[in-house]
Amino acid sequence: MSKKPSLSAGVRPSAGAETPTSARAPICRVLALLLLAPAAFAAKPAGDLTGSWQLFVDDYLVASKENVARTYHAFEKHPGNPLVTVDQPWEYTVVSCGSVLANEDGKGYRMWYDTWTRKGDPDDGHSLYATSADGIHWQKPNLGLATWRKNGSTNNNFVGTSGSIMHTPDDPDPARRYKAVSSGEYRFRSSPDGFRWELLSKAGIFGAGDTGHLMWDPLTEKYRGYAKISADVSGQRRRVVGYSDGTGFESWPAMRLVMAPDDFDDRWVKPGSIQRTHFYNCPVVAYQNMYLGFLMVYRAEDDEGYFHGPIFVELVTSRDGVHWLREEGDRPPILPCGPARSWDHGMVFAASVVPAGDRLYLYYSGYDGLHDYLPFHSAIGLATLRKDGFASLDGEDNPGIVTTKLLTGLTGRLHVNCEAGAGLLQVEVLDARGRVLPGYRKRDCNEPRGDGVDQVVTWDEHAELPATTEPLRLRFHLKNVSLYSFYAGESPWLRCSPSRGTAAAAPQTSSPPRRPTSCASAAPAR
């Protein structure tokens, strides 16, 4: 059963960077995933992943489940990996992905990435730029923007900064349409085009460790920051994930702990040792009407429990960006390390998710060695997943049933993202008392067949959901079907309604989203 991270008295967060120091650790500076749109459509950048599809990654909209299991689905690594490697004289053994965004016209992609420098290079690392027409084949253009001090030439792909790159088209100042925040420094920079950057922050907006991620959140219209801090958890010092937010570019509130390992995370630890699990970082994206986090789980296998071990990625989910749920069951990685002696067998660092048709593209940095076992080499790879494909509710031969809570805002056509194949998916519509509405019975349903991310459900006498302002429930019958998400017509946001005598639940955050997403518990229909 999924649990929120424990913030008991045994967990004491500290401000700033982690206390124990180590050799130069890999830094994967990650982005906020909000993509650039033409100025005429500046209110919603192209590639924005918010929307109206309702995911089944948790039970937020679910009143009851029978004979179904939730399955988590890992990203599939691209067979051509790695896609970006060390191949320029100013690149050393490590290249790490910072951000990937869509081009302004929505065609092709842009990447900001980083590299370490060789001994004797007067530059302390480089922020670099690459471009791709298809997201798979990448070129490193000669930008001519900055001088490589080692030879005095501008024939390179240097760009002013990397890290968390955000496009904020609502900013009235054209010189600030892009924002960037680098890990460790945590100061805002601005740019009109993603190439030329100027400082916005006089000092760091908060204190944190060397790995973090900032995003612009279109649901609450504020910036959110997630970064590595240190805390005492179960009597051991650990890296954990801290959180802060703000609307300006100076002096945010101090980081507070929002994600920490629990006992199940330490299930691998050798008895009697001081090995332990750390959380290295957690890039977050506003996805549909909720938040998804790519939690980098670090298992410190050395005798001190701090310096050496693998890092892989698990999925965490939230409805407010502050309170997070872990995966149920064994918590399988959504992005695992590669097999032994592969280019990414030691560590994988998630960076950016971008839409690509019916798929999602996740760019990540892969390392061929464990944390702090130097020297190691890294490259940048791609992993893909079906749209909304993070988790599904699955029914087998013995049909499963999923009934939603009472929902207001259901209207228009009902769309589903599912794998039906030779299976059977039928949907009923129920009123507030749990009665199936005439014409919306299971036997009336023209069920979708096959596998598709956007399939329409109809009934013999109805092509759309009932035209009513009253709250309704949906009941899904699943026989050998995997159900990922649904879309309830033209209404982009749903609100759960309490049943009679049930008080509405308060939002999960004191600063609720501008679009309603609050949900109250309701007794399941019978």
N, C-alpha and C positions, 0 to 999 in steps of 0.2 A: 504494500500500500504506500502510495507516495506521501511524503511528509515535507513540511517546510523545514528549512534549516533551523536547528535549535539555537536560540539566542539566550540560553539559560545563564545563570550566574557563573557557570564554568567557562564562559566565553567572554574574554575581555579584549575588545578591539583597541588598537593603538593608532595614533595618527602618524601619517608619513610613511616612509619606506620601511620595508621589513628590517628587523633588527639584525639577524645573522647576515653576514656578507659572504659572497662567494666570488669565484672568477667570473669573467665576463659572460653573462648569461644571454641567451638569444632573446631578442626583443621583437615580438611581432606586433607592430602597431596597426591597430585595426580601425575600420571605418564605421561611420554611420551610413546606413544604406538608404540614401535618398537621392534619386537620380535626376539629372538635369532635363528641363523641359523648355520648349520655346517660350519666349516672354509672354505671349498671348495667353498661355495656360500656366502661368507662374504659380498659381495657387496649389496646383497638384503636379509636382515634377514627374516627368516621364519615368516609369520604372518604380514609382512609389508602390510599396507592397501592402499598404493598407487597403481595406475594401470590405465587402459585405459577406464573404464566405465565412461560415461558422465551422470551426475545426473541432474534431473529436480527440484532440490531444489530452483533454482533461474532461471532467464531468460538469463543467460550468453550466451547460445547458441541459444536462441529463437529469431526469427525475428518477428513472429506474432502468436497469439492464437485466436481461435474462438470457442465459446461454450464449453470452458473447464474451470475447476476450479482446483486450487492447493489445495491439502489436505495434512496436516501434520499428521504423524502417531506416536503415543506415543509408547515407549517401553512397552512390556507386562511383568509385574512382575511375577517371577517364583512362582508357587503354593507352593513350599517347603520352601519359605523364612521364616525367615532369615537362611542363610546357614552357617554363622560363628558367633558364640555367645561367651559371656563370660563364660568360663568353666574351667579355670585354676587358681590356687591360686595367681599367679602374675598378673592376669588380674583383673581390677576393674569394674566399671560400663560402661565404654566406650571402644569399639574397633572400629577403623576406618580404612578403606581400603586405603592404599597408592598406591600400584601398583600390577597389575597382568600381567604376561608375559607367553608365551609358554615355555615349556621345550626345551632343545637344539635339541632334535630329532623331535620336533613338536608334540609329543604325551604327553598330559597332560599339567598342568598349575602350575605356582608358584605364590604365593601371599606374598607381604610384607605389614604388617599392624602395627598399633600402639595401645597402650592401656595407659590409665591413671593408676596411682598407688594409693594404699590405704594410708591413714594416717599412718605414722610410717614406711613406706617402704623407705629405704635409697636411692633407685634409683628414679630418677625423670622421670618416664615414661619408657616404654620399646618399642623397635622396634622388631617385631616378624615375624615369617615365617610360612607359611602353604603350603601344596601341594595337588593337586587333579589330578586324572586320567581323569575325565570327566568334570571338571569345576563346578560341582554341589556338590559332596561329598568331603569335605575337611578334611585333617588330619593335626595335629600339631606335627611334628616330634621332637624327642629329639635330638637336634643338638650337645649339649655338647661344644658349642663355647664360652660361656660367663658365668660368675658367677652371680647368684642372691645374692646380698650382704645381703639380709635379712636372708638367711640360709646357704650361702657359697657353694651352690650346683650348678653344671653345667647341671643338668638334666632339661633342659628347651628348648624352641624353640626361644631363643634370637638370633638376628642377628644384625650386626653392625649398620645398618641404615635403614630408610624407606624413604617415600616421593616419588619424581619423579625418578623412576628407568629407565634408558635407556640402551639398548644394542647397542654398536657401534662397530661392528665387523671389520670395516676398520681401526681402530686404530692399528698402527704397534706394539704397546707395548702390549703383552698378559696380563700384569697386569692391563690394562686400558680398557678391553673389555666391562666392565659395568661402567656406570656413575650413580651417585645419587646426588640429590640436595633436601635438606629438607626445608620445608617452615619456614619462619622466619629467619633462619640462612643464607640461600642462598649461601652456599659454596659447591663446587664440591668435591665429593669423587670418588674414583675409586676402582675397584675390578676385579680380574680375573674370579670370579665365582658367584658373587652376595652374597657371605657370608662374606668374609674378605675384609675390607674397609680401605683405606688410604686417608688422606686429599690431595686434589690437589690445592685448593684455600687457599691463605694466609688469605684472608678476604672475606666478602660477595661480590658477584659480582655486586649487586645493593641493594639499600634500599627499602623495601616494608613492608607490613603488615604480619600478621601471617598465611595467606593462599595464596598459589601460586602453580604454575605448570610450569615445564620446559619440553621441548621436543627437540629431535634431529630431524631436518627437512630434509628428504632425497631429497626433491625437490629443496632446495636452498643450501643444505650442510652447514647448520649452526644451532646453538642452538637458540631456541626461548623461552623467558620467559614471563609468564602472571601472575600477582600477584595483590593482593589487595592494593590499595593506597587510599588516600582521596582527594576529590575535592569539591569545591562549585558548586552545580548544581541547577539552578533555585532558588538561594538564600538560599540554605540549604546545610549543610555539609553532605556528603554522602560517603559511600564506593563505589569505582568504580574500573575498571580493567585497570591496567597499563601494558605497554609492553616494552621489551628491547630484544636485540639479540646480539649474538657474536659468535666467532669461538674459543675463548680461555677460560681460566678458571680464569681469574682475571679481575676486573674492567671493567664491561660493561657500556655502556651509561646509564644515569639516566632514570628511568621509565618515559614514556609519556602516557598520557591518550588515550585509544583507545575504551573504552566502558563505557557509562554513561546512567543512566535512563533518559527517556523523560516524557512528560506530560501523555502519555497514560499509562506508567508504574504506575503512581500515581492515576489512575482512581478509585481505591478502597478506597482512603483516605477519612476519615470523614471530612466533610466541617468545616472549622474554626480551625482544629487541625494542629499540626506540624508533624503528621505522615508522613512517606515518604518511598520510595522504594530505596533500595541499591542493588548494584551488589557485591556479596560476593566473587566470584571466577569464573574462566572460564577455565577449562581444554580444551586443543585444541589438535586435531589430524590431521595429513596430511592424507586425505582420497581420494583415486583415484587420481585426479589431482587438488584438491582444499583443503580447510581447513574447518573443522567442529568444532564448539565450543559448550560446554555444560555449558551454562550460569546459574549460581546459583543466582536466584532472591530472595531477602530478603525483606519482607514486615514488617517494624518495626511498630508494632501496639501500642506500649506503648505511654504514654503521652509525652515523650521526643523524640519520633520518632527515637530511636537509638538502644535499647537494647533487646526488646522482639518481637518475631514474627516468622512466618514460613519461610522456605526456600525451593523452588522447582526449577526445571531445565527446561529451554527453550533452543531451538536450535538457534544458530547463524551461519552464513556461510560467507566465504570469499574466494576470488581468489588469495589473496596475503598474508594472515595472519596478515594484519594490518588494512585494511578497512573492516568493518563487516556490514552485512545486518541482520536485524531482520526478524522474521516471518511476513507474511502478516496477515491481519485481526485481530482476537482477540488474537493472539499469544498463542495458547494452550500449556501447559507444555508438554515437551517430556518425562519427568519423574515427575509425580505429587507426592505430599505427600499422605500417606495412609489415610484410613477412620479413624474417631474418635476412640481413644483408641487403635489403632493398634501400632505395634512396630515401624512404620516409619511415624506416623501421624504428627510429629512436623517439621522435617527437612529431606531432602534427599540431599546427597552430591555425585555427580558423581565422579568416579575415573578412571576406565579403560575400554576400548572397545577392545575386542579380537574377531577374526573370529572363527566360529564354524560351519563348513559346509556351508549350505545355510542361516545360521543365524549369527547375531552379538550378542555377550554377553557383556552387560554393568554391571560392578560391582559398587556397591554404598554403602555408609554408610547411615543407617536410624536411626533416633532419635525419641524417644517417647515423647519428650517435645520441647517447643519452644526455640529459641535461648536465651541462658543465664538464662533460668528458671531451676536452679539447685536444687536438683540433677536430671539428666535425665539418661536414659540408651540408648545404641546404639548397633547395630549389623550390619552385612554385608550381603547384599542381591544381587540378580541377576535379571536383566531384559533383555529381548531378543527382537530382531527385525529382520525382513527379511533383507537379503543383500540389500544394497542401499535403504532401505525402509523408509527413513526419510520423504520424501514427494513424492507425485505423481501428475501428471496431469490427470484429470478424465473427460471423456466424457460420456454423458448419452444417452437417446433415440434419442434426436436431436444430430446427430453426431458432435463431436468436431474435430477441425483441429489444428495441431501444425506444424509450418514451421520453420526450423532452418535457421540461418544465413548461408552465404556461408562458406563452410568448405573445407579446403585442408587436405589431409591425409586420406580421406575415401578410404578404400580398403578392399578386401577380403569379408568374410561373414558379414552380419549384424545380430547382436544379440540384443535381447530386454529382459528387465526385466519387466514383466507386469502381471496383473490379467485380463484375458480376459473372462474366464468362458463361458457363452453363448453369449458373446459380439463379436465384430468384430474389429480387428486391421488390417489396411491396410497401406502400406507404398509406397510412390512414390519417385522417384529420379528425381531431376530437375537440369537443367544446369544453368549457370550464368544469363541467361536472363529469367529464370522462366519457361522454357518450360520443360514439362515432357519428359524424354528420351524414345525412342521406347523400348518396352518390359518391362518398369518399371512403367507402369500405375497402377492405383488403381485396375482395373479389372484383371490385370495380376498377382496380389499378392496372394501368397499362405499363407494366414494369420495364425499366431499361434493361438492355442486354449488353453483354460485352464489357470492355474496359474503356473508360473515358473519364476525363477530368471535368467534363461539363455535359451531363446527360439530363434531359428534361423528363420529369415525371408527369403523367396525365392520368385522368380517370375517364371511364366510358362517356360520362355526361359532362365532364369538366376538363378544360384545358388549363385552368388556373386555380389557385387557392381561393377559398371563399372571400367574397368582398364584404368584409366586416371590420369594425374597429374593436370587437370583442377579443379577449385573449383566447388563444387556441393552443393545442398541443399537436405535435407530429409523432406518430408511432411508426417506426421502421421495422419491418419484418425481414430478417436476413437469413437466407439459406444458401450456404456456400458463397457468401458475399463478403467483401471488405469495403467498408464505408469510411471515407476520409473526411468529407465535409459536405455541407449543403448551403444553398443560396436561396433565400426566400423571396423571390421576385424582385421588384424594383425598390423595395425598402432596404436601404443600405445598412441599417442598424436595427437590431432587435433588442427588446427589453423584456426580461423575465418579469412575470406578474405573480404575486402571491395568491394562493388559494384563499377562500373565504376564511377570515379569522387568523390569517398568517401575516405578521407584520413584514414590511419590506426590509430587506437587508440593506445596511449602509454600504456605500461604495468602499472599495478596498483602500482608497487613498484619500487624504484630505484635499487633494487637488484633482477632482474627477475629470475624466476626458470630456472634451467639448461635445463629442458625440456620445449618446447614452450607451453604456455597456454594463450597467449594474444589473444584478440578477439576484432574485430572492429565492429561497428554497420553497418548494411546493410539494405537497404530497403527491405521490405517483397516482396516475389514473388507473382504475381497475377495469 
